[in-house]
């Protein structure tokens, strides 16, 4: 028996591959946006910390909003393809349920699947590390000691609380090498032991910095950013955006500290005092007083005044917004996200697909589409007996007669190296072409017309695929030329007197499955077990469970949640 399996294009692969592919395309979109934004920021010399903080945050939000605001390319969900066996009456005519064909190498799908699995594994590992970091913070606080208010340092800190206008619990910890602020309802500020030995001016500057973080609720934002870093650990552009947001936030706080204390030199000295590599703090989800890589940029902003007129700033930001918008449109056009749509033309199904797409992004894309289609088709009826629009499904009647085994694939018109004439060249997995021979008849669909031909040559096996050259026995339609995409079928073998029916979605050759068979009055359809034999793109052999004249539903039944009976309306 001649049989092989193809998954044509990645959207016909398993749902996991589709989701992983969309993540990769979205990642590329974001990367392009971030690169353009970074270039424009330098080009227009935007250096004000407050403006930069808002700029990076808006870009970060826009990056995650991209899947929701861009149009999704709706693709027809199809099952795996096998060697085509067509009715001998007219092998060129396929029922509407038959999928379009093209070859997508299995190695590519495996690559996408492996990338998706690695991403998921990385998220799990990073999430565990994040949870461990929160646990460490809790342990650090438990082991820390409060600073008595009766001491000179305690009185200084109390004065700074009043001066900044917020409260926090100041504590000393041997576990930290730099001041650390964390907590929502009861914020805590941990100082290293050396804090007590520092000059009062340095203590004021440091305390003011940390209290401003408390007043601004910055640890909540830091917490959210850590979650983003967990989920997007694989995306350098997102990680870079988070880093830029954190740098801008620290620069904003630096300016506020100088405004409240007026002590530039002590504050700079305090920054330099902690400008060392704090290895212990990298494992906890709390911002250190100063990250070593931020030192130069934070100090440079404090030492020079950055000024730009409001008019120039507004015009610069407007120009940047337009250019980033253009870059976003280009990125979406070059790397479109793809959603699975049901192969049905009804309005109800279209609405269901749209609802599913809106409801699902990333992992929820495929599941959301399926649920949306289910809601659109079922119309809110009970899951025990869904109501299905007749116009939303494809049906076929079981027949007995001859069938033709065919190989079918996509390719293009090319010039023959020897004769210079136009020929059709398709590419198929090598295992499918094992029964293809020279001079076998073929039909070439140029989308402008169907042309008869015959196999002239089989190419060498390269990376598991082989090309088939088809000589054309008739003139090409007007407008057909080299490079034109074509769809060709090659006749392999004719089988006489076989019981067959249109191939239901997801049913493969040799499978034992259940299908929905229409009742005699055509008002309902019930699930019946069927044993299938040899399969094709459009038809499949029936070995048991159906007889001539039975009508079954070919459309994907997954939206009906395995109901034993459905009602047609």
C-alpha positions, 0 to 999 in steps of 0.5 A: 500500500502506498502511503506517506504523511505530509504536514503542509506548512507550519500552520497545518502542524500540531497546535504547539508548533503553530503557537511556537511559530507565532511566538517567534514571529512576534519576537521578531516584530518586537526586535525590529521595533526596539532596534528602530526605537533605540536608533531614533532615541539617539538620533533625536537625542532624547535624554530626559529621564522622565521622558525616557522612562515613559518612552520605554514603558510605552514601548514595552506595553506596545510590544505586548499589545502587538498580537491584539492590535494587528490583523492575524492571517487566518489559515485553514486548519487541515489534517495530515496529507497522504498520497492522493487517491482520486475518483477516476471520473475526474481526478482534477476536481476535489471537494471543498474540504480538501486542503491546499498542498505544499511541502514543509520539511519535517526538520523545520517543524522539529526545530520549531517544536524544540525551540518552543519546548526550550522556551517553556522549560526556561520559563519554568526554571526562571519561575522557580528561581524567582520564587526562590529569590522571594523566599531569600528576601523573606529570610533576609528580613527575618535575619535582619535587625531593626535600627533603634530610634534612640541612636543617632542614625535612628534619629537621622532616618526618622527625620528623612521619613518626615522629609520625604513624606513616607514611612518604611522599616529601616533594618540592618542585614549581613546578607546584603552588600547594598541597600535594598528596598522591597515590600508593598503593604509594609515596605522594608529597607535593608542596609548593609552593616557598614551603613552605621559607620558612614558619614551622616550626609551619605546616610541621608542621601542613601535613605532619601533614595530608598524612601523615594522608591517606597513613595513611588511604589517602585518595587511593585513595578520591579516585581512586574518587570521580574515576571516579564523577565521570567516569561521573556527570558529568551527575548533579548529585545524585551530584556533590554527594554526592561533594563532601559526602563529600570535605568531611567527609573533610577535616573528619575529618582537620582534627580529627585534626591538631588532636588530634596537634599541639594547634596550632589557630592555626598550622593555621588560619593554614596553611589561610588561607595556601592559601585561594586559587583553585588553577586548576592543581590543578583539572585533576589527580586529587588533592585540594588542601590546601584547596579555597576553597569548603570554607574556611568550613565547615572553619574553623567546625567547628574553632572550635566543638565539635559535641556530641550524646549517643550516644542522641540521635545513634542515634535521629536516625540511625534516624529518618533511615534510616526516612524515607530508606527511605520516600523511596526506596520512593516514588521507585521507585514513581514512577519504576520501572526497566523490563526487557525480558521475552520474551513467553512463559509458561514457567517456564524463560523466566521464570527466564532473564529473572530471571537476565538482569535480575540480571546486567545494570544500565544498559547491561547490562540489555537484554543481560543479559535476552537472555542470561538468556532464552537460558540459560533456554530453551536449558538449557545445550545447545550453541549449534549446536542449541539445545533449545527448550521448546514451551511457550515459543514461539508458532507459526502455520500459513500460510493462504490467505484474506481479510484485513482492513486495520485501524488500531489504537490506544489511547485512552479513552472521552470525552463528545462535545461536541455530543451529550454521549454517550460516544464512543471517542477514539484518537490515532494518527500522522497518516500512519497515518490517511490512509485513515481515512474517516467511517462506517468500521466499528470495534471498541472493546475496553473491557477489560470487553467489545467494542463495535461502532462506526463512525468519526464524526470525524477531528481536526486534525493536531497535532504529527504526530498525529490523533485519531479519534472512534468513535461506539458502535453498541451499549450499553457494558458495565456499569462502563464510563464516561468516562476508561476506557482502550480499545483500538480498531480501524478496518476500512480495507479487506478483501483477498481470497485472500491467502497470510498467516501470523502476523507473526513478531517483528521482521519488517516489511512488505516485508522479506526475512528468515529464520524457523524452519519446523517439520519435518514431524514437529514435532521440529525447526525450521530457518531458511528465507529468506522474502519478506514483503509487506504486514504487520499487527500480527498477520499478514503477507503471504507472497510467497515461501519458504512454502506453505499448511500450513507452520508457523513460529515467531513468537517472538523468535529472538534467544536462539538466536544464529542457529542453523541448526536448533533442537530442540523438546522 
